[in-house]
Amino acid sequence: MAENKNDEKLIGIVMGSTSDWDVMKEAAKVCRDFGISFDARALSAHRTPDELGEWISGMEKRGCKAFIAGAGGAAHLAGVVASHTILPTFGVPIPSKYMKGLDSLLATVQMPRGIPVSTLAIGEAGAANAALAAISMLAINNDDLKKKLIEFRVKQSEKVRKATLPELD
């Protein structure tokens, strides 16, 4: 049975719990702003492993090209996602209560050889950059998307050039 192209989702965004949405919504916003279809879910590597595997498989059938996984603490989610797919997986360490995300960063970045997870910065910047990295990958074969990325970078540069420091007191 052919998949409905209207249901295509190019990026899968997953987080370990709904409390991670405050960070991971930054990835969703970037996808939305670039016109990239995505599906965002809260699925746990530990509490819902079967549903996670089913979602990954379903996303691949819907045309997914990359996954963004955010998790805190032990942060196994990105590795589990990567173990279920050969598609690029971008890990976002979520800030944690006691270690401020250092535990999440170390857990995400320490994947064994053969199951790569590209790991981004802790928190919101990492979530936004994970989406930008996935979009950069998609832009390799998409001139319209490449143009949008170039325009985005030009706007960023202009903001810096126009910025002024506050006066001294």
Backbone bond lengths (Angstrom), bond angles and torsions (degrees), N, CA, C in turn:
res aa  C-N    CA-C-N  psi(-1)  N-CA   C-N-CA  omega(-1)  CA-C   N-CA-C  phi
1 M - - - 1.456 - - 1.524 109.36 -
2 A 1.310 118.30 129.77 1.452 122.67 -179.71 1.529 110.43 -74.07
3 E 1.323 115.13 141.52 1.463 120.14 177.46 1.526 109.95 -73.42
4 N 1.296 116.61 146.26 1.454 122.96 174.53 1.524 108.32 -73.81
5 K 1.322 118.35 115.31 1.463 122.44 -177.80 1.528 111.72 -61.24
6 N 1.317 118.49 -26.30 1.458 120.64 177.37 1.516 111.50 -67.15
7 D 1.319 117.40 -17.66 1.451 122.37 -179.21 1.533 111.19 -96.52
8 E 1.353 116.82 4.96 1.453 120.74 -178.64 1.530 110.35 -61.55
9 K 1.316 115.82 135.68 1.458 122.47 176.28 1.521 107.03 -130.30
10 L 1.317 117.11 113.33 1.460 121.01 -174.47 1.528 113.54 -77.91
11 I 1.331 116.71 -29.31 1.461 120.62 -177.87 1.524 109.48 -126.58
12 G 1.312 115.64 132.65 1.462 121.50 173.19 1.515 108.85 -102.23
13 I 1.319 116.72 123.19 1.464 122.38 178.35 1.523 107.07 -112.55
14 V 1.318 116.12 122.14 1.456 119.64 -177.84 1.520 109.63 -133.30
15 M 1.320 114.70 144.52 1.462 120.91 178.56 1.516 109.07 -137.07
16 G 1.311 115.90 156.17 1.457 120.90 -174.71 1.516 114.93 -68.49
17 S 1.318 117.12 -28.07 1.466 120.10 177.25 1.519 109.50 -156.25
18 T 1.314 116.20 165.62 1.468 120.11 -178.10 1.525 111.82 -64.23
19 S 1.334 117.83 -23.56 1.467 119.96 178.43 1.529 111.84 -66.85
20 D 1.323 117.98 -16.40 1.460 122.32 178.45 1.532 112.37 -81.59
21 W 1.320 117.81 -7.58 1.460 121.80 -176.25 1.524 111.85 -61.46
22 D 1.345 118.35 -33.82 1.468 120.21 179.75 1.527 111.44 -57.29
23 V 1.319 117.29 -32.21 1.465 121.79 176.19 1.525 110.30 -85.85
24 M 1.323 117.19 -50.35 1.462 121.50 -170.61 1.524 114.02 -72.20
25 K 1.333 117.31 -18.34 1.472 118.60 177.03 1.521 110.95 -63.11
26 E 1.339 117.86 -19.91 1.463 120.44 177.09 1.526 110.70 -65.89
27 A 1.325 117.55 -35.94 1.466 120.86 175.04 1.524 110.10 -66.73
28 A 1.323 116.17 -42.26 1.466 120.51 179.29 1.525 111.27 -63.81
29 K 1.329 117.17 -40.10 1.467 120.65 179.18 1.525 111.20 -62.44
30 V 1.334 116.65 -42.69 1.461 120.08 179.63 1.526 109.80 -63.31
31 C 1.329 116.99 -45.28 1.470 120.04 177.52 1.522 110.25 -58.11
32 R 1.312 116.63 -48.07 1.470 120.75 179.49 1.525 111.02 -58.68
33 D 1.330 116.70 -45.80 1.462 120.76 -176.96 1.528 112.36 -64.43
34 F 1.326 117.28 -27.35 1.461 121.30 178.44 1.531 112.12 -94.96
35 G 1.330 117.10 1.11 1.458 120.54 179.38 1.520 113.24 73.56
36 I 1.321 117.18 27.90 1.458 122.07 -179.06 1.529 109.12 -98.23
37 S 1.319 116.45 126.25 1.459 120.63 179.88 1.529 109.55 -70.80
38 F 1.326 115.85 142.79 1.454 120.86 -179.56 1.517 109.91 -150.02
39 D 1.310 114.30 162.21 1.459 121.54 171.64 1.517 106.22 -129.26
40 A 1.321 117.67 125.65 1.462 122.62 -179.97 1.518 109.64 -111.50
41 R 1.324 116.45 132.80 1.465 122.10 -178.19 1.517 111.06 -140.52
42 A 1.319 115.69 153.66 1.460 122.63 168.34 1.524 106.44 -103.59
43 L 1.325 115.98 109.97 1.465 122.78 178.82 1.519 107.91 -139.94
44 S 1.293 117.07 137.09 1.449 121.22 -175.14 1.528 112.12 -99.65
45 A 1.330 115.63 137.77 1.463 120.73 174.75 1.525 110.58 -64.09
46 H 1.330 116.85 -28.85 1.461 121.58 -175.26 1.521 113.75 -101.11
47 R 1.322 116.74 -38.45 1.467 119.96 -173.84 1.528 113.58 -93.09
48 T 1.334 117.61 -25.02 1.475 120.63 179.61 1.528 110.86 -136.01
49 P 1.331 118.20 54.41 1.469 119.15 -175.99 1.521 113.64 -63.78
50 D 1.323 118.35 -37.01 1.464 120.36 -179.91 1.520 111.28 -66.56
51 E 1.345 116.45 -44.22 1.461 120.37 178.82 1.533 110.81 -64.45
52 L 1.324 116.90 -36.32 1.464 120.59 177.51 1.525 110.49 -61.58
53 G 1.310 116.88 -48.12 1.467 120.77 178.47 1.513 112.54 -60.74
54 E 1.328 116.87 -40.72 1.464 121.01 178.28 1.522 111.23 -65.22
55 W 1.328 116.37 -40.53 1.463 120.45 179.18 1.525 110.67 -63.84
56 I 1.328 117.32 -44.93 1.470 121.22 178.87 1.524 110.25 -59.33
57 S 1.306 116.87 -47.92 1.467 121.26 178.89 1.526 111.05 -60.05
58 G 1.324 116.39 -44.15 1.464 120.80 178.23 1.515 112.26 -63.80
59 M 1.319 116.61 -38.67 1.464 120.49 178.30 1.527 110.92 -64.13
60 E 1.319 116.94 -41.25 1.462 119.66 177.65 1.526 110.86 -60.64
61 K 1.330 117.11 -39.40 1.460 121.07 178.25 1.528 111.75 -67.48
62 R 1.333 116.70 -25.12 1.467 121.89 -179.23 1.529 111.96 -89.90
63 G 1.330 117.27 7.58 1.464 120.12 175.30 1.508 115.52 94.93
64 C 1.315 117.84 12.76 1.457 121.34 -179.87 1.527 110.56 -56.71
65 K 1.338 115.41 141.39 1.468 121.46 179.44 1.520 113.13 -115.50
66 A 1.347 117.77 -15.43 1.466 121.22 -179.87 1.521 109.49 -164.45
67 F 1.327 114.70 155.88 1.465 121.85 177.38 1.518 109.94 -119.62
68 I 1.327 115.14 144.16 1.457 123.14 172.87 1.524 105.78 -120.88
69 A 1.333 116.66 121.89 1.463 121.03 -176.32 1.516 110.08 -123.97
70 G 1.319 116.28 123.98 1.457 121.58 178.24 1.510 110.85 -114.69
71 A 1.336 115.45 132.73 1.464 119.72 178.52 1.515 109.82 -154.18
72 G 1.322 114.85 153.44 1.458 121.35 178.45 1.513 111.14 -111.67
73 G 1.318 114.90 175.70 1.466 120.82 178.17 1.513 112.14 62.46
74 A 1.321 116.38 -120.95 1.467 120.99 -179.80 1.521 111.73 -64.68
75 A 1.320 117.27 -24.19 1.471 124.51 170.52 1.516 114.09 50.04
76 H 1.321 117.40 49.85 1.459 121.21 178.86 1.519 114.03 -82.60
77 L 1.319 117.39 -11.50 1.457 120.76 -169.52 1.525 113.68 -58.47
78 A 1.322 118.17 -48.08 1.470 119.43 -177.97 1.525 111.04 -61.21
79 G 1.311 116.98 -39.84 1.464 120.28 178.44 1.508 112.80 -66.02
80 V 1.308 116.74 -38.53 1.463 120.18 178.06 1.528 109.73 -67.62
81 V 1.328 116.83 -41.67 1.466 119.58 176.44 1.530 109.16 -58.83
82 A 1.324 116.92 -49.45 1.467 121.12 -178.86 1.523 112.01 -60.54
83 S 1.322 116.79 -30.52 1.469 119.37 -179.96 1.522 112.64 -72.63
84 H 1.332 116.74 -17.10 1.466 122.07 -178.98 1.524 113.56 -97.14
85 T 1.349 118.40 -5.57 1.457 120.43 -173.35 1.521 110.65 -149.62
86 I 1.317 115.79 156.71 1.461 119.29 171.17 1.522 110.71 -97.96
87 L 1.324 117.20 -0.65 1.460 120.73 177.15 1.526 110.33 -69.66
88 P 1.341 117.62 152.06 1.465 119.92 178.03 1.525 111.24 -57.67
89 T 1.326 115.15 136.97 1.458 121.80 178.55 1.519 108.57 -123.75
90 F 1.325 115.15 126.83 1.458 122.25 -179.84 1.529 108.28 -110.17
91 G 1.325 116.42 124.00 1.460 121.12 -178.38 1.511 111.94 -97.99
92 V 1.316 115.77 136.66 1.463 122.23 177.21 1.529 108.01 -120.17
93 P 1.323 117.61 110.86 1.465 119.79 175.66 1.532 110.11 -70.43
94 I 1.310 116.21 128.20 1.466 122.13 179.85 1.530 108.48 -92.57
95 P 1.328 117.31 133.91 1.470 118.56 177.42 1.527 110.71 -57.43
96 S 1.313 114.94 136.99 1.465 120.71 -179.21 1.526 109.81 -109.98
97 K 1.301 115.90 163.48 1.456 121.78 -174.34 1.526 112.70 -63.03
98 Y 1.306 117.05 -46.44 1.457 119.13 -171.10 1.516 114.64 -95.47
99 M 1.309 117.89 -32.33 1.462 119.91 -176.38 1.523 112.72 -113.30
100 K 1.324 117.35 8.86 1.463 123.72 174.99 1.522 113.84 57.83
101 G 1.327 117.96 21.55 1.454 121.82 176.44 1.521 114.62 101.62
102 L 1.341 117.04 -8.33 1.461 118.63 178.00 1.525 110.38 -62.35
103 D 1.325 117.34 -39.57 1.467 121.24 176.97 1.529 110.56 -61.82
104 S 1.320 116.82 -42.08 1.467 121.88 179.35 1.526 110.92 -65.21
105 L 1.321 116.22 -41.93 1.465 121.07 179.17 1.526 110.47 -61.84
106 L 1.322 116.53 -49.95 1.464 119.77 -177.97 1.522 111.66 -63.96
107 A 1.321 117.58 -38.74 1.464 120.17 179.11 1.527 111.32 -66.94
108 T 1.332 116.73 -39.48 1.463 120.49 -176.97 1.525 111.97 -73.18
109 V 1.303 116.68 -38.36 1.458 120.25 -174.47 1.538 112.85 -79.30
110 Q 1.317 118.56 -16.13 1.469 122.13 -175.38 1.517 113.46 -94.11
111 M 1.319 117.35 49.31 1.465 120.66 177.79 1.528 110.14 -76.90
112 P 1.333 116.41 144.30 1.463 118.58 178.68 1.530 110.92 -70.01
113 R 1.291 114.88 154.40 1.457 120.85 178.08 1.531 110.08 -54.09
114 G 1.322 115.58 135.90 1.457 121.03 176.69 1.519 114.35 101.76
115 I 1.329 118.33 -16.33 1.466 122.49 177.70 1.534 106.43 -127.46
116 P 1.336 117.35 81.90 1.470 119.28 -173.69 1.528 113.27 -76.16
117 V 1.326 113.98 141.75 1.460 122.79 169.17 1.523 106.06 -132.49
118 S 1.316 116.49 116.68 1.460 120.18 174.59 1.517 107.17 -75.35
119 T 1.310 116.43 119.81 1.456 121.08 -172.97 1.519 110.63 -104.58
120 L 1.326 116.00 131.16 1.449 122.79 -178.49 1.526 110.32 -103.34
121 A 1.303 116.32 -175.08 1.457 122.69 -178.88 1.527 111.46 -66.03
122 I 1.303 115.29 160.80 1.462 121.98 176.21 1.533 109.10 -69.51
123 G 1.329 116.73 133.57 1.455 121.37 169.96 1.513 116.41 86.99
124 E 1.337 114.15 -155.47 1.451 122.17 -171.79 1.526 113.24 -59.09
125 A 1.333 117.49 -41.71 1.467 120.13 179.32 1.524 109.97 -61.93
126 G 1.316 117.26 -39.90 1.458 120.79 178.22 1.520 112.01 -65.09
127 A 1.329 116.90 -39.54 1.472 120.31 179.24 1.529 110.35 -64.92
128 A 1.334 116.83 -46.78 1.467 120.23 179.25 1.530 110.38 -63.28
129 N 1.329 116.71 -43.25 1.466 119.54 -179.18 1.528 112.34 -69.30
130 A 1.315 117.56 -29.87 1.468 119.69 175.43 1.525 109.80 -62.58
131 A 1.332 116.08 -43.03 1.467 119.26 177.81 1.524 110.54 -65.55
132 L 1.319 117.35 -41.67 1.465 120.05 178.57 1.526 111.36 -63.98
133 A 1.326 117.25 -37.38 1.466 120.41 177.33 1.525 110.54 -65.24
134 A 1.317 117.00 -43.40 1.467 120.51 178.31 1.530 110.59 -64.28
135 I 1.318 116.51 -40.58 1.460 120.79 178.89 1.532 110.26 -66.14
136 S 1.317 117.73 -39.39 1.471 121.11 176.20 1.517 110.62 -58.63
137 M 1.320 115.81 -40.51 1.461 120.99 178.29 1.533 109.89 -63.61
138 L 1.327 116.73 -44.17 1.463 120.70 179.26 1.530 111.59 -65.87
139 A 1.328 117.27 -30.36 1.460 121.95 -176.77 1.527 112.76 -71.81
140 I 1.311 117.96 -14.15 1.463 120.42 179.85 1.526 110.70 -54.71
141 N 1.328 116.69 -38.36 1.466 121.54 -177.71 1.529 112.73 -116.18
142 N 1.331 117.09 22.94 1.456 120.51 -176.80 1.532 108.66 -139.89
143 D 1.321 116.56 100.73 1.469 120.80 -175.74 1.523 112.83 -63.66
144 D 1.337 118.24 -35.45 1.468 120.39 178.31 1.520 110.85 -64.38
145 L 1.303 116.35 -42.76 1.457 121.00 179.00 1.531 110.72 -67.67
146 K 1.315 116.05 -38.92 1.464 120.80 176.73 1.534 109.97 -59.43
147 K 1.327 116.34 -43.20 1.467 121.24 178.65 1.532 110.59 -62.03
148 K 1.333 117.65 -43.01 1.467 121.44 178.58 1.530 111.11 -61.70
149 L 1.329 116.87 -41.01 1.464 120.08 178.70 1.524 111.25 -64.82
150 I 1.316 116.74 -41.71 1.466 120.17 178.49 1.524 109.90 -63.40
151 E 1.324 117.76 -44.30 1.464 121.86 178.15 1.530 110.78 -61.41
152 F 1.327 117.25 -40.80 1.458 122.14 177.87 1.530 110.32 -58.96
153 R 1.321 115.96 -45.96 1.472 120.13 -178.99 1.530 111.42 -67.28
154 V 1.316 117.04 -37.96 1.468 120.23 177.61 1.527 109.56 -61.91
155 K 1.335 116.83 -44.09 1.475 120.67 178.81 1.525 110.91 -61.88
156 Q 1.321 117.51 -40.08 1.461 120.52 177.65 1.525 110.66 -61.64
157 S 1.315 116.16 -44.40 1.462 120.88 180.00 1.528 110.87 -62.94
158 E 1.318 116.27 -41.74 1.467 120.43 179.61 1.519 111.49 -62.76
159 K 1.324 117.97 -39.54 1.470 121.13 177.62 1.522 110.47 -57.97
160 V 1.328 116.25 -43.19 1.459 120.31 -179.29 1.524 110.25 -67.40
161 R 1.319 117.03 -43.86 1.466 120.66 -179.20 1.525 112.23 -63.07
162 K 1.325 117.02 -34.12 1.466 121.58 -178.20 1.515 113.38 -85.57
163 A 1.327 117.42 -12.43 1.468 120.77 -176.42 1.525 110.59 -69.58
164 T 1.317 115.74 144.02 1.459 121.33 175.09 1.520 108.86 -126.71
165 L 1.313 114.51 149.57 1.458 119.64 177.53 1.509 109.44 -81.34
166 P 1.320 116.84 148.80 1.474 118.58 177.26 1.531 110.61 -67.57
167 E 1.313 115.40 154.35 1.463 120.69 177.40 1.521 110.20 -68.61
168 L 1.318 115.80 151.94 1.461 120.96 175.21 1.512 109.61 -71.05
169 D 1.308 116.42 148.17 1.480 120.57 176.59 1.502 111.10 -75.23
